């Protein structure tokens, strides 16, 4: 949905679009788990892995998956894989995809399994959530992603991965709201804006910016150190799909990242895919031929303002499904 159309239909104020500098957002007419099934099937086909190779399936989401007290990971497993490995859902807000990557890597190293399938999916909409207004500085997008993590094969190598949390900040998405008996019974649509404002008024909230910056710096520094590299050695930065001001404050300006080495020009027309921004960004780089063998990517994530992630990937090969690249080609990111 183009941002101009959303403004014309009264879905969002022009000022919100102007501040975020977004050009549009993806809007789905299908359920999040059904989109995850499609993404999983595509990832499996591209990976060359068979259902019997998958020893773990993790499905990450940020929002409602369409049914109550239900296991969407098992739905994805039934329709996309059809095996009998453990299938579990992760709820770590926007850091869910990266958390799944951490758990899958530990699983494969610990069990000697061949591969793990990771999916993310969300579909945001009223009356439960307002994609344009519920999270200030971020436009919430519908979509699904999938990634196969395998031992000893693949077009990229996971060199390092660090996840950190700051539990003092969990109140940011809780504010002063009481614990409720049913979803959305305190306020509907959901508003991260209101809970964050309430938290920032508290004495603890006054320290939030310092704590968030410290945990982000630590996660990035550790991931780079474990990969034996530095920021100068990173070719591409795969960042959360935030609006421009929020992206600048938390990433590009704070870390000195050139926006041309990010996917901003593409992500501003997609929106924030819940737990899936990093998987989607990496896929975009590979599909377009923008990233090439010998280059290095740094994937950065944040969840709810209280968890951070950083992963270093080395690109080893050009998969068959990538676009052909030739020197001088202008890649539309």
Secondary structure, DSSP 8 states (H G I E B T S, - for coil): -BHHHHHHTTSS-HHHHHHHT--B----SS-HHHHHHHHHHHHHHHHT--GGGEEEEEEE-SS--SSSS--HHHHHIIIII---SEEEEE--GGGHHHHHHHHHHHHHHHH--SEEEEEEEE---TTTB-TTTSSTT--B--EEEEEEEESS-SSEEEEEEEEEE-GGGGGGGTTT----SSTTSS-SSB-HHHHHHHHHTSTGGGGHHHHHHHHHHHHHHHHHHHTT--GGG-SEEE-----HHHHIIIIIHHHT--GGGTTHHHHTTT-B-TT-HHHHHHHHHHHTT-S-TT-EEEEEEEETTTEEEEEEEEE----TTS----TT-----
